[in-house]
Amino acid sequence: MITHNLSVLYGLLVLGLAILLPAPSALANDIEISNEPTWVTPLSIPKTIQYPASDIQNGTHYLILDVQVRACDKQPLHTYQHYAEHIVNQNGVTENSQINISYDPSYQALQLHALRIIRKGKAIDKINSARMKILQREEELERLIYSGQHTLNIILDDVRVGDTIEYSFSRIGSNPVYQDLFAFKHSLSWSVPVGAFQLRVLWEKPKPLHHKVTRSKLRVQQTKTATGMEYRLTDHNIAALAEEDNTPGWYIPWGEISFSELESWDEVVKWGTGLYQDAWQSNEELDQIAADIESSSDSDIQKISKALRFVQDEIRYLGIELGENSHRPSPAYETLQRRYGDCKDKTVLFITLLKKLGINAHPALVNTELEDALTEHLPSTQAFNHVITLVEHQSRRWWLDPTRTYQFGSIDSIHQPDFGTALVLKAGNRQLQDMDSMNRRHGININDHFILSKDTSKPITFTSSSVYMGWNAERQRNRIAGIGQTKLQKEYVEFFQYYYPDIFSSQNLTTQDDEQFNQLKISEQYQIPNFWYDDKDNQRFTADFYPNGLSSYLDVPSEPARKDPLYLTYPHRLDQTILIEFETDNWSFDNQNFKEDNPFFTFRYKATFAASDKVLKLHYHYQTKTDSIPAEGYKEYREALKRVQDYLGYGIYQNYPADGDDG
């Protein structure tokens, strides 16, 4: 299928877990074959098909993308979709001989209107010959989310190069959790060319409908009808829009239109608080847990920390998001009894514990993909994909996520997520709230120690210790729990073999976890045979040292220019110190300093030699200032990286013994 977002247009799902539902017939009762709805005005397939051959992907030219929506007061939402795909080559036959249409049977009915192949100007009906089955496919199973969606799987027979596959269908109904509050959005550009596009919204409700077009010059045509308003947007011969690699998650190059009947965010707050109002229900077990936390804590900070740790550690993440459960949380005591829940369930349990401890907290709706770009969108009940907790206590506040794991220590030491903006479900709140970046502790300190003997034929001793702080510690704990220390050590050895091919571990790595301050230390010990390079031409032995912990962050990108922003790991801080200890005292080095400070990152390098201790110390510091490089700043960023390159390696040498021992 089309990369990026025709999957959104088509409503098709990538095959996850497929379960054939037992049924006496091929189709379920919630699917019917019916004529085109009388209210739609479908696009027609052109008699002559032309397409930009060089831009075609997967052997398919998308002739028609036709989506029409009818929203009536006190009637189910009706969404009609109509597509035509021209098969250009054999890849297109393979890609398009199956059609998958997803729907949720708990609140939607699916109607199939048309299924035909256009071959040499003649239409061949395929409804009776196509193989159709209902599949239950959990696309988000790997994320431990069960949505209950079904898929109508259609396998077409006799598909040939040069055919045009045309089909249309309707979904009738919407998730009742949205309480008939209409919201709809659609892309206006794609990564492949599109022949013709139409979007119609028939609005037949008494409230006004708001719409917004972003990143597109298209304009909506508005026409009064006998029953309301028609909003229509069309386009033809739409060129492919290429997105560059390594863009930040919030960056959206595609044009988009959104509709919403809500005028302000406070209406979303009212809707959201209504979903949560009956969820703060406790039981005897929950009361006892709160009492235990109370009696074993010396401060309110400790109470909050223990309550968070309990929900994170004792309640596993699992989302059964069927129908209204997609947004309506379970009561706190039910989540405790089950010992599992998704983000909203775990948030409710956490806040219920805090309420019993006298701590003020509220659910906060966020969008982990859009982040700050959420402010571009119309107020909508469907604008969010995650729930976290805002804790407010004694003029302080913390953004805490009960779904995170391995967050040890006080809430002042753990990582607090920053999704740019959040909608706090708090009475009286009327707008999105900026998430502050306070208390976002993070960073990695790496200390490498090389002991160089006078005899260049002997292996050298190399030790390395890494201290991970804040979210870096949490991520590393999670990784160790997932792959185990043995595999982690193997990966470390393979990493160092890039620099020192003969390196091997002399002892098993060790870990020290300081849970109080949320820091994890990993220590490694190695031997490196053949450490010195024999430079016969210059009659000497040479050796090189690298700040390998941060080098990958400072690679100069190969592309000379960009039109899209470039992703940058943020927040990120890394300090690496390399100590080179000599057995002999006939070495001498000049002290050096270098600093690169620009709008995107800071880099510092310092080399000092202590002759009395026979130790050369190399220190490197790297810290990012932003999560992305704008296209207009990309050249400046590359130039800054180029200036750093000379300081990402340090070479030493000692002459052959016949020439003396000077370094």
Sequence and secondary structure as in RCSB ss.txt:
>XXXX:A:sequence
MITHNLSVLYGLLVLGLAILLPAPSALANDIEISNEPTWVTPLSIPKTIQYPASDIQNGTHYLILDVQVRACDKQ
PLHTYQHYAEHIVNQNGVTENSQINISYDPSYQALQLHALRIIRKGKAIDKINSARMKILQREEELERLIYSGQH
TLNIILDDVRVGDTIEYSFSRIGSNPVYQDLFAFKHSLSWSVPVGAFQLRVLWEKPKPLHHKVTRSKLRVQQTKT
ATGMEYRLTDHNIAALAEEDNTPGWYIPWGEISFSELESWDEVVKWGTGLYQDAWQSNEELDQIAADIESSSDSD
IQKISKALRFVQDEIRYLGIELGENSHRPSPAYETLQRRYGDCKDKTVLFITLLKKLGINAHPALVNTELEDALT
EHLPSTQAFNHVITLVEHQSRRWWLDPTRTYQFGSIDSIHQPDFGTALVLKAGNRQLQDMDSMNRRHGININDHF
ILSKDTSKPITFTSSSVYMGWNAERQRNRIAGIGQTKLQKEYVEFFQYYYPDIFSSQNLTTQDDEQFNQLKISEQ
YQIPNFWYDDKDNQRFTADFYPNGLSSYLDVPSEPARKDPLYLTYPHRLDQTILIEFETDNWSFDNQNFKEDNPF
FTFRYKATFAASDKVLKLHYHYQTKTDSIPAEGYKEYREALKRVQDYLGYGIYQNYPADGDDG
>XXXX:A:secstr
  SSSHHHHHT     EEEE   SSSS TTEEE    TT       SS    GGG BTTEEEEEEEEEEEEETTS
  EEEEEEEEEE SHHHHHHHSEEEEEE TTT EEEEEEEEEEETTEEEE TTTSEEEEEEEETTGGGTEE   E
EEEEE SS  TT EEEEEEEEE   GGGTT  EEEEES  SS EEEEEEEEEEESSS  EEEEES     EEEE 
SSSEEEEEEEEEE      SS  TT   S EEEEES  SHHHHHHHHHHHHTT     HHHHHHHHHHHHT SSH
HHHHHHHHHHHHHHSEE EE  GGGGTS   HHHHHHHTEE HHHHHHHHHHHHHHTT EEEEEEE TTTGGGGG
GS   TTS  EEEEEEEETTEEEEE TT     S TTTS     SEEEE  TT  S EE   TT  EEEEEEEEE
EE S TTS EEEEEEEEEEEHHHHHHHHHHHHHHHHHHHHHHHHHHHTT TT EEEEEEEEEEETTTTEEEEEEE
EEETT SEEEGGGTEEEEEE  TTTGGGG   S S  SS EE   S EEEEEEEEEESSS      EEEEEE SS
EEEEEEEEEETTTTEEEEEEEEEE  SEE GGGHHHHHHHHHHHGGGS EEEEEE GGG S  
